[in-house]
Every structure is written in structure tokens, then in C-alpha cells.
Amino acid sequence: MEKFHSFDDIKKSLENRETDCKAIVNYYLQNIQTKAHLNAFVEVYKDTALEQAAIVDEKIKSGKAGKLAGLVVGIKDVLVLKDHEVNASSKILKGFKSQFTSTAVQRLINEDAIIIGRLNCDEFGMGSSNENSSHGKVLNAADESRVPGGSSGGSAVAVQANLCTVSLGTDTGGSVRQPAAFTGLVGIKPTYSRVSRWGLIAYASSFDTIGVFSTNVADNALVLEIMAGSDNFDSTASKKPVPPYSELLHFDKRAKIAFFTETIESEALQTEIKANTLAVLDKLKKEGHQVEEVHFPLLKYTLPTYYILTTAEASSNLSRFDGVKYGYRSPHAHNLESMYKMTRTEGFGEEVKRRIMLGTFVLSASYYDAYFTKAQKVRRLIKDFTEELLNKFDYIVMPTTPSTAFKFGEHSNDPVAMYLEDLFTVQASVSGVPALSLPNGVDKSGLPIGIQVMANSFKEAELYAFGNYLMELNNN
């Protein structure tokens, strides 16, 4: 079977009866087996995927199939699926099986998508390289000595290496967009509250979003359109109506586009990424769009604001994992106090423990106002600045990452250097606005480069249309 380049290819093959869902699943299962060394999958749902494929094949024959019939999806190991194990790539949740399915995943299943397995990630979504996983590191298919990005590294590589059609990841500060840039994919962080978080193992509840990896904009738009919308299980999910994103991809207007001096002139920015970003901006100018350079004086505060607030929320959220009711429990404990201490010491990885301790510190009575309260005020300033700018401009364009995929171990002993990989992605997360990462060529080593587009809250339809236009512009 030839490689499918898009879900549209799959639908055409199914309509022409050149293949069926069972054959498509077997095709991906074969690819997963061949490329098992990449370590993208934590668990493959071979039997249930083939059973679901047979059911969907019957639905297609009777003309009752859903919009996603034939779409094969991998899900990040922080999204729950009923009767299947989920452990956020952490030892502390080893052996835990979910009793329900997350809303986002269930909505895809309701439209006859086929879930093929769960994907490796940084533990509890904390990391920018997928080196912080109890299941081991994920290899970037573009260069196996390089990281795939994080925390959704397995989700990115699964699509990059053609192990599934699309995948779901989560983006708290760049965990979909950064891996998408490192692997040459399209990756969306939707508006905060656009997609229900019911069934997502929390890292930082006021930042967490569920995003999509795909090879093209159309597939990405279709999957988000089906996942998005209000949910009775999640009171923070927006009740705003969801436009049919996949039907609104035509772009034919003159746009007002901003870019930041501080990102283009950043000392951290790799030369080729700067050149490719400026080349896109130049193309947009030549096409008649209004492109303006803008100062973003708060850029240097976005990363510390993000890490203060997310570690505080992580400290609170992860307190529930203690070995009492489920998951790992230390066999070395001799009383209740030692059970708590030893379970958490042995069950959590180094990066997770670092963030829990940082978060506990900023929430402590002596430092709450000095750090947490102050960071909340700065978050408001960043959000107001971003939204004010997006009321004047249609889009903000910037590099997705300061560098292309780095080598394994390069930042392992320097947490600050690792955190700086999120430099350009955290603004959208702190502000809650949607952001889309798109492929933008390669560097001299052949490693993918990403370009990021931000739009105002709930403007995903406009974001996808412009993203689709940008990809066409780059391909011409």
C-alpha cells in the first residue's frame, strides 16, 4: 500500500474501494513495527483498532459512517481511554487503567476515527525534548541523534514517521508547536477552553490545551472542529459555537500582520530560522499584505511568568499522586509518612520533582505575594498587550522555536537552557490565544524549521485559512 499523504487520500481510496479500514490499520501497524526503535508508541492497540476498523467498514458499506471513517489516530499518554492503561509516561501511574474516555477522544470515536495506540511523552507533559519519560526517549525521524521536541514528542514522531494519520498532543507552553516545528508538521494550540479538558491528566489547569498534529492544515482543522465545543463534564469549556473550520480554508483578503523585533533580533535565534522567517514576511509583503515590525517589551517576562504559574499549578495538581488509591506504591515504606515520601520520591522523575518543588516554593506563605501574585499580574499585562495587538492586526508571525532540534543530552544538565526552548511559544499560552506552527523549510543540516502564527481568541477558522495560504505560498 502506498503512503497516504492526507485523510483526503484515505477517503478517496475508501470511496473507490481500493482499500478498506482494516487494510489501512494493518498498513500503519506494519509501519509501527518497522519503526519501533523510534519509541513513539508506549502501547499499540492492535486488537481493538482492528475490531473498530471492521465495525467502520460495515458502516461504510451501509452508508452510515461518520466524518472520520478511516482516520487512524494516536493519542498522547495523558489522554484517557476507557479500559486502557494511561500513566502520563510516569512510573507513579504504572498499571493504572482508566474507567472512562476523555471527551476529545470520545468525539473522534463517535465520528468513526480509529484509535491505534498511546504515545510517549515527557512525564506529565513537563519537558521540551521527550527525554523525561519513564518509557525512554523518542527519536526524531529526521535525525535519530536529535530530540523530537516535547512534551508531545511521541505524538509528533508518530505522524512524522507515518505511523498514524494524525495524533493528539497537549500544549501547555508549546508542547504541540515545538515538536511540530522540530519534525516538520502542522501543530495547533487552540484557544484555551476551546476543547474540553475532561479526561486530560492535568499539568497546569489554566494553561493546558489539547492540540493536533498533522501533515497538512485541512486534516488538522477537521479534527479540531470535531473535538471542540462545550462539555457538561468541563465547566471551563467554552459554549461558543464551533465553526466548520475544514470548510473555511479559502483565504482571499489582504491581512495586517505584525512581527516582533525582539524575536527576530533575539541572540538565541538560529541564523537559518531568522532567514526563513524573514523570507516569509518578505513574500507576504510582495503579495500585498501589510507587514509591520512591532516592539514587544514584555517578551523577557513571558518565560518566568509561565514557569512560576505552571509550577505552582503542577504542585497542586500532582499532590493527588501519592500511592494511596492507585498507581505505584513504594515497597520500602514502613509507615504512612514513609509511604507518601518514598512513593513520590521513587515514582516521580527528576524534572517533575524539580517543578513540584519550585511550585511549592512560590505558593509558600512567605513567597506567595512575591512570586505567584506578581506573576498573575504580569500574566494579565501580557494577555492585555497581546489581545490589544490582535485587535489592530489580524495575525502575529514569529519563529516557533529559537533553534532546530538539538542533540540528546545537549541541555540535560542545564534546566534553564531547556526552558529557553519555549521562549517563543509561551506568549500564546500565557495569553490563552490560539497559535499554529507550520513547516518553514530546513536548516543546513536538513532539520525542519517551524514558523508560528497567532490570532485572537476563538479565531481558529481565520488562523487555519491563513495557515493554509502560507503553506501554499511557501510551496510556490
C-alpha positions as CSV (number, residue, x, y, z in Angstrom):
1,M,0.0,0.0,0.0
2,E,1.3,3.5,-0.9
3,K,1.8,6.1,1.7
4,F,-1.3,8.2,2.4
5,H,-0.4,11.9,2.4
6,S,-3.6,13.1,3.9
7,F,-7.0,12.0,5.2
8,D,-8.4,13.1,1.8
9,D,-6.2,10.4,0.2
10,I,-7.7,7.8,2.6
11,K,-11.3,8.9,1.9
12,K,-10.8,8.7,-1.9
13,S,-9.3,5.2,-1.6
14,L,-12.2,4.1,0.5
15,E,-14.8,5.7,-1.9
16,N,-13.1,4.0,-4.9
17,R,-13.0,0.7,-2.9
18,E,-9.3,0.4,-3.5
19,T,-8.8,-0.4,0.2
20,D,-10.8,-0.7,3.5
21,C,-10.2,0.4,7.1
22,K,-8.9,-3.0,8.2
23,A,-6.2,-2.8,5.5
24,I,-5.4,0.8,6.4
25,V,-4.9,-0.1,10.1
26,N,-2.7,-3.1,9.1
27,Y,-0.6,-0.7,7.0
28,Y,0.0,1.5,10.0
29,L,0.6,-1.5,12.3
30,Q,3.3,-2.7,9.9
31,N,4.9,0.8,9.9
32,I,4.8,0.9,13.8
33,Q,6.6,-2.5,13.9
34,T,9.2,-1.5,11.4
35,K,10.0,1.8,13.1
36,A,9.6,0.6,16.7
37,H,13.1,1.8,17.5
38,L,11.8,5.4,17.3
39,N,9.9,4.6,20.6
40,A,6.9,6.8,19.6
41,F,4.3,4.3,20.9
42,V,4.0,3.3,24.6
43,E,1.3,0.8,23.7
44,V,-0.3,-0.2,20.4
45,Y,-4.0,-1.1,20.5
46,K,-3.7,-3.7,17.7
47,D,-6.7,-5.9,18.6
48,T,-9.1,-3.0,19.4
49,A,-8.0,-1.0,16.4
50,L,-8.7,-3.9,14.0
51,E,-12.1,-4.6,15.7
52,Q,-13.0,-0.9,15.3
53,A,-11.8,-1.0,11.7
54,A,-14.2,-3.9,10.9
55,I,-17.1,-2.0,12.5
56,V,-16.3,1.1,10.5
57,D,-16.0,-1.0,7.3
58,E,-19.6,-2.2,7.9
59,K,-20.8,1.3,8.5
60,I,-19.2,2.5,5.2
61,K,-21.0,-0.3,3.3
62,S,-24.3,0.7,4.8
63,G,-23.8,4.4,4.2
64,K,-23.8,5.2,7.9
65,A,-20.1,6.1,8.5
66,G,-19.1,9.2,10.4
67,K,-16.9,12.1,9.1
68,L,-13.7,10.5,10.3
69,A,-14.2,7.0,8.9
70,G,-10.7,5.7,8.0
71,L,-8.8,8.2,10.1
72,V,-6.2,6.5,12.2
73,V,-5.3,8.4,15.4
74,G,-2.6,8.1,18.0
75,I,-3.2,9.7,21.4
76,K,-0.7,11.2,23.9
77,D,-0.2,9.2,27.1
78,V,-2.1,11.9,29.1
79,L,-5.5,11.4,27.5
80,V,-7.6,8.6,29.0
81,L,-9.4,5.8,27.1
82,K,-11.7,3.5,28.9
83,D,-10.3,0.1,29.9
84,H,-6.8,1.1,28.7
85,E,-3.8,1.9,30.7
86,V,-2.6,5.5,30.9
87,N,0.3,6.7,33.0
88,A,1.5,10.1,31.7
89,S,4.8,8.4,31.0
90,S,5.4,8.3,34.7
91,K,6.3,5.4,37.0
92,I,3.9,6.7,39.6
93,L,0.9,5.8,37.4
94,K,2.2,2.4,36.3
95,G,-0.6,-0.1,35.8
96,F,-3.4,2.4,36.1
97,K,-6.4,1.8,33.8
98,S,-9.0,4.4,33.0
99,Q,-12.6,3.9,33.8
100,F,-13.8,6.4,31.2
101,T,-12.8,8.1,27.9
102,S,-11.8,11.7,27.6
103,T,-14.3,14.0,25.8
104,A,-11.9,14.9,23.0
105,V,-11.1,11.3,22.2
106,Q,-14.7,10.2,22.5
107,R,-15.8,12.8,20.0
108,L,-13.4,11.4,17.4
109,I,-14.5,7.9,18.1
110,N,-18.1,9.0,17.7
111,E,-17.2,10.1,14.1
112,D,-15.6,6.7,13.5
113,A,-11.9,7.6,13.9
114,I,-9.8,4.5,14.9
115,I,-7.5,4.9,17.9
116,I,-4.4,2.9,17.2
117,G,-2.4,3.5,20.5
118,R,-1.0,5.8,23.1
119,L,2.1,7.8,22.5
120,N,5.2,8.6,24.5
121,C,5.7,12.0,26.1
122,D,7.7,13.9,28.7
123,E,6.4,12.8,32.2
124,F,3.2,14.7,33.0
125,G,3.8,16.9,29.9
126,M,6.9,18.5,31.6
127,G,9.7,18.9,29.1
128,S,10.9,20.2,25.8
129,S,12.8,17.2,24.5
130,N,10.9,13.9,25.4
131,E,13.9,12.9,27.4
132,N,11.9,12.9,30.7
133,S,9.8,9.8,30.1
134,S,9.7,6.6,32.1
135,H,9.4,4.8,28.8
136,G,12.7,6.2,27.4
137,K,13.4,8.8,24.8
138,V,11.7,9.2,21.5
139,L,13.9,9.6,18.4
140,N,13.4,12.3,15.7
141,A,12.9,10.5,12.4
142,A,14.7,13.4,10.6
143,D,17.9,12.7,12.5
144,E,17.8,9.9,15.2
145,S,20.6,11.6,17.2
146,R,18.2,14.6,17.8
147,V,15.3,15.2,20.1
148,P,11.7,15.3,18.6
149,G,10.8,18.2,21.0
150,G,8.4,17.9,23.9
151,S,6.4,17.2,25.7
152,S,4.4,15.7,22.9
153,G,7.4,14.1,21.2
154,G,5.8,10.7,20.6
155,S,2.7,12.3,19.0
156,A,4.9,14.3,16.6
157,V,7.1,11.4,15.5
158,A,4.1,9.1,15.0
159,V,2.8,11.4,12.3
160,Q,6.3,12.4,11.0
161,A,7.2,8.7,10.6
162,N,3.8,7.8,9.1
163,L,2.7,5.6,12.0
164,C,-0.8,7.1,12.0
165,T,-2.7,9.8,10.0
166,V,-3.0,12.4,12.8
167,S,-2.2,12.4,16.5
168,L,-3.4,14.3,19.6
169,G,-0.9,16.1,21.9
170,T,-1.3,18.6,24.6
171,D,0.1,22.1,24.7
172,T,0.7,23.9,28.0
173,G,3.6,26.2,26.9
174,G,4.5,24.9,23.5
175,S,4.2,21.1,23.8
176,V,2.5,20.7,20.4
177,R,4.0,23.6,18.5
178,Q,7.7,23.0,19.4
179,P,7.6,19.3,18.4
180,A,5.7,20.2,15.3
181,A,8.5,22.6,14.3
182,F,11.2,20.0,15.1
183,T,9.5,17.3,13.0
184,G,8.2,19.4,10.0
185,L,4.5,19.2,10.9
186,V,1.4,21.3,11.3
187,G,0.6,21.7,15.0
188,I,-2.2,23.7,16.7
189,K,-2.6,25.1,20.2
190,P,-6.3,26.1,20.2
191,T,-7.8,28.9,22.3
192,Y,-7.8,28.0,26.0
193,S,-11.3,26.5,26.7
194,R,-12.0,25.7,23.0
195,V,-11.6,21.9,23.7
196,S,-12.8,20.2,26.8
197,R,-10.1,19.1,29.2
198,W,-12.2,16.3,30.7
199,G,-10.1,13.2,30.7
200,L,-6.8,15.0,30.3
201,I,-4.3,14.3,33.2
202,A,-3.6,17.8,34.4
203,Y,-0.2,19.6,34.5
204,A,-1.3,23.3,34.8
205,S,-5.0,23.6,34.6
206,S,-5.2,27.2,33.5
207,F,-2.8,26.6,30.6
208,D,-3.5,23.0,29.4
209,T,-4.9,22.6,25.9
210,I,-5.4,19.6,23.6
211,G,-3.9,20.1,20.2
212,V,-3.5,18.2,16.9
213,F,-0.5,17.1,14.8
214,S,-1.0,16.5,11.0
215,T,0.9,16.8,7.8
216,N,-1.5,19.4,6.4
217,V,-3.8,22.1,7.6
218,A,-7.1,20.5,6.3
219,D,-6.7,17.4,8.4
220,N,-5.8,19.5,11.5
221,A,-8.8,21.7,11.0
222,L,-11.2,18.8,10.6
223,V,-10.0,17.1,13.8
224,L,-10.2,20.2,15.9
225,E,-13.7,21.0,14.5
226,I,-15.0,17.7,15.8
227,M,-13.2,17.8,19.2
228,A,-14.1,21.4,20.1
229,G,-17.2,22.7,21.8
230,S,-18.9,22.8,25.2
231,D,-19.0,19.9,27.5
232,N,-21.1,19.2,30.6
233,F,-18.1,17.5,32.2
234,D,-15.9,20.5,32.0
235,S,-17.3,23.8,33.2
236,T,-14.3,25.7,31.8
237,A,-15.0,24.6,28.2
238,S,-16.4,27.4,26.1
239,K,-20.0,27.4,25.0
240,K,-19.2,29.5,21.9
241,P,-20.4,27.8,18.6
242,V,-17.7,25.9,16.7
243,P,-17.3,27.0,13.0
244,P,-16.7,24.3,10.4
245,Y,-13.0,25.0,10.2
246,S,-12.3,22.5,7.4
247,E,-14.8,24.2,5.1
248,L,-13.4,27.7,5.7
249,L,-9.8,27.3,4.4
250,H,-10.1,29.6,1.5
251,F,-8.1,32.8,2.1
252,D,-8.5,35.8,-0.3
253,K,-8.1,39.0,1.8
254,R,-5.3,41.5,2.5
255,A,-4.1,40.8,6.0
256,K,-2.5,43.1,8.6
257,I,0.5,41.1,10.1
258,A,2.7,42.0,13.0
259,F,6.1,40.6,13.9
260,F,8.2,41.3,16.9
261,T,11.7,43.0,16.8
262,E,12.5,41.1,20.0
263,T,12.0,37.7,18.4
264,I,13.8,38.4,15.1
265,E,16.7,40.1,16.9
266,S,17.0,37.6,19.7
267,E,20.5,36.3,20.4
268,A,19.1,32.8,20.8
269,L,17.7,32.7,17.3
270,Q,19.4,30.4,14.9
271,T,20.6,32.1,11.7
272,E,18.7,29.9,9.2
273,I,15.4,30.2,11.2
274,K,15.8,34.0,11.1
275,A,16.5,34.0,7.4
276,N,13.5,31.7,6.6
277,T,11.1,33.7,8.8
278,L,12.2,37.0,7.2
279,A,11.8,35.3,3.7
280,V,8.1,34.5,4.6
281,L,7.5,38.1,5.8
282,D,9.0,39.4,2.6
283,K,6.8,37.1,0.5
284,L,3.7,38.4,2.4
285,K,4.7,42.0,1.7
286,K,5.1,41.2,-2.0
287,E,1.7,39.7,-2.0
288,G,0.2,43.0,-0.9
289,H,-0.2,42.3,2.8
290,Q,0.5,44.9,5.4
291,V,3.5,43.7,7.5
292,E,4.7,45.8,10.4
293,E,7.5,45.5,12.9
294,V,6.3,45.9,16.5
295,H,8.0,46.0,19.8
296,F,7.1,43.5,22.5
297,P,8.8,44.8,25.6
298,L,7.2,42.1,27.8
299,L,8.8,39.2,25.9
300,K,11.6,38.8,28.6
301,Y,8.9,38.3,31.2
302,T,6.8,35.7,29.5
303,L,9.0,32.7,30.3
304,P,9.5,33.4,34.0
305,T,5.7,34.2,34.3
306,Y,4.9,30.9,32.6
307,Y,7.2,28.8,34.8
308,I,6.2,30.5,38.1
309,L,2.5,29.9,37.4
310,T,2.7,26.4,35.8
311,T,4.9,25.0,38.5
312,A,2.5,26.3,41.2
313,E,-0.4,24.6,39.4
314,A,1.6,21.5,38.9
315,S,2.5,21.4,42.7
316,S,-1.2,21.4,43.4
317,N,-2.4,19.1,40.7
318,L,0.3,16.4,41.3
319,S,-0.4,16.2,45.0
320,R,-3.1,13.6,44.2
321,F,-0.5,11.1,43.1
322,D,0.6,9.6,46.4
323,G,0.3,5.8,46.2
324,V,-2.8,5.6,48.4
325,K,-5.5,4.7,45.9
326,Y,-3.9,3.8,42.6
327,G,-0.6,3.6,40.7
328,Y,2.8,2.9,42.1
329,R,3.4,2.4,45.8
330,S,6.9,2.1,47.3
331,P,7.5,-1.4,48.6
332,H,10.1,0.0,51.0
333,A,7.7,2.0,53.2
334,H,7.3,1.1,56.8
335,N,4.6,3.6,57.9
336,L,2.2,6.1,56.4
337,E,4.6,9.0,56.3
338,S,7.3,7.0,54.7
339,M,4.8,5.6,52.2
340,Y,4.0,9.1,51.0
341,K,7.6,10.3,50.9
342,M,9.1,7.2,49.3
343,T,6.3,6.6,46.8
344,R,6.6,10.2,45.4
345,T,10.4,10.1,45.6
346,E,10.7,6.9,43.7
347,G,7.6,7.4,41.4
348,F,8.3,10.9,40.0
349,G,11.2,11.7,37.7
350,E,13.8,14.4,38.3
351,E,12.2,17.1,36.2
352,V,8.7,16.6,37.7
353,K,10.2,16.7,41.2
354,R,12.0,19.9,40.3
355,R,8.8,21.6,39.1
356,I,6.8,20.4,42.1
357,M,9.4,21.8,44.5
358,L,9.6,25.1,42.6
359,G,5.8,25.4,42.6
360,T,5.5,24.5,46.3
361,F,8.1,27.3,47.0
362,V,6.2,30.0,45.1
363,L,3.0,29.0,46.8
364,S,4.5,29.1,50.3
365,A,3.2,31.7,52.7
366,S,6.4,33.8,52.7
367,Y,6.7,34.0,48.9
368,Y,3.1,33.8,47.6
369,D,2.8,37.5,47.1
370,A,6.4,38.0,45.9
371,Y,6.1,35.4,43.2
372,F,2.7,33.9,42.5
373,T,0.5,37.0,42.9
374,K,3.1,39.1,41.0
375,A,3.2,36.6,38.2
376,Q,-0.6,36.6,37.9
377,K,-0.5,40.4,37.5
378,V,2.2,40.1,34.8
379,R,0.2,37.5,33.0
380,R,-2.7,40.0,32.8
381,L,-0.4,42.6,31.3
382,I,0.9,40.1,28.7
383,K,-2.6,39.0,27.9
384,D,-3.9,42.6,27.5
385,F,-0.9,43.6,25.3
386,T,-1.4,40.5,23.1
387,E,-5.2,41.0,22.7
388,E,-4.8,44.7,22.1
389,L,-2.3,44.0,19.3
390,L,-4.5,41.3,17.8
391,N,-7.4,43.8,17.7
392,K,-5.1,46.0,15.5
393,F,-3.6,43.2,13.5
394,D,-5.1,40.0,12.1
395,Y,-2.0,37.9,12.9
396,I,1.3,37.8,14.7
397,V,4.0,35.9,12.9
398,M,7.2,34.7,14.6
399,P,9.6,31.7,14.6
400,T,8.1,28.7,16.5
401,T,11.5,27.9,18.2
402,P,14.8,29.7,18.6
403,S,16.7,26.6,17.2
404,T,16.1,23.4,15.3
405,A,16.1,20.0,17.0
406,F,19.1,19.8,19.4
407,K,21.1,16.6,20.2
408,F,20.1,14.3,23.0
409,G,21.8,15.3,26.3
410,E,22.7,18.8,25.0
411,H,20.5,20.6,27.6
412,S,20.1,17.8,30.1
413,N,22.3,19.3,32.8
414,D,21.1,22.9,32.2
415,P,17.3,23.3,33.0
416,V,17.4,27.0,32.1
417,A,18.7,26.3,28.6
418,M,16.0,23.7,28.2
419,Y,13.3,26.1,29.4
420,L,14.6,28.7,26.9
421,E,13.4,26.4,24.1
422,D,9.9,27.6,25.0
423,L,10.9,31.3,24.5
424,F,8.6,32.0,21.5
425,T,5.7,29.6,22.3
426,V,4.8,30.7,25.9
427,Q,3.2,34.0,24.9
428,A,0.2,32.3,23.3
429,S,-0.1,30.0,26.3
430,V,0.1,32.9,28.9
431,S,-2.5,34.9,26.8
432,G,-4.8,31.9,26.1
433,V,-4.9,32.7,22.3
434,P,-4.6,30.1,19.5
435,A,-1.3,29.5,17.7
436,L,-0.4,27.4,14.8
437,S,3.0,26.1,13.9
438,L,3.7,25.4,10.2
439,P,6.7,23.9,8.4
440,N,9.1,26.5,7.0
441,G,11.9,24.8,5.3
442,V,15.0,23.2,6.7
443,D,18.4,24.3,8.1
444,K,21.8,23.4,6.6
445,S,21.7,20.0,8.4
446,G,18.3,19.2,6.8
447,L,16.5,19.7,10.1
448,P,12.9,21.1,9.9
449,I,12.2,24.7,10.8
450,G,8.8,26.0,12.1
451,I,7.0,29.3,11.7
452,Q,4.3,30.3,14.2
453,V,1.1,32.3,13.6
454,M,-1.1,33.7,16.4
455,A,-4.6,35.0,16.1
456,N,-7.1,36.4,18.6
457,S,-9.1,34.1,20.9
458,F,-11.6,31.8,19.1
459,K,-10.3,32.9,15.6
460,E,-9.2,29.3,14.7
461,A,-11.1,29.5,11.4
462,E,-9.1,32.6,10.3
463,L,-5.9,31.1,11.7
464,Y,-6.3,27.9,9.7
465,A,-7.2,29.7,6.5
466,F,-4.2,31.9,6.7
467,G,-2.0,28.9,7.7
468,N,-3.2,27.1,4.6
469,Y,-2.5,30.1,2.5
470,L,1.1,30.4,4.0
471,M,1.8,26.8,3.2
472,E,0.7,27.2,-0.4
473,L,2.8,30.4,-0.6
474,N,5.8,28.6,0.6
475,N,5.3,25.7,-1.8
476,N,5.1,28.0,-4.9
